[in-house]
Amino acid sequence: MTKRFIKPAREGLVVRQPLNGRPLPAEGAEVDWSGYWARRMADGSVVKAKPPQKTKAKPTAVATDQKEAD
């Protein structure tokens, strides 16, 4: 099945997902493309969107110096 990243066409528009009834997140989501989503795109409820860029987490410095107790 094909996947596409889509989001509601405008702010405040609630577009329900067909399998669980939950609203499509305002920032968008990757969905299994189906006739349902094709109809939502045709009626102007959803638009194609770019997924948010994943940023690589910077490694945090870990203290490795431990002084032995005398």
Sequence and secondary structure as in RCSB ss.txt:
>XXXX:A:sequence
MTKRFIKPAREGLVVRQPLNGRPLPAEGAEVDWSGYWARRMADGSVVKAKPPQKTKAKPTAVATDQKEAD
>XXXX:A:secstr
  EEEEEESSTT   B TTT  B  TT EEEE  HHHHHHHHTTSEEE                      
